């Protein structure tokens, strides 16, 4: 079953791609042109960012 929306914003996706050095591929071919390995690295980096954001939140 396909998702209706994306969990990550487009801005975040491009920011992560730029950080990993695959932004030129995304710009010319879209995210479909990014290798499986680099897609995995994008997901890993997104998870790290989310974990850091959670860790930096004040305790309620």
BELQUICOR-V478585 format. One record per pair of residues at least 12 apart in sequence whose C-alpha atoms are under 8 Angstrom apart, sorted by the first residue. I is the first residue (numbers start at 0). J is the second residue. If there is no record, write none. Layout:
I_J / I_J
This chain:
13_25 / 15_41 / 15_44 / 15_45 / 16_41 / 19_37 / 19_40 / 19_41 / 21_33 / 21_37
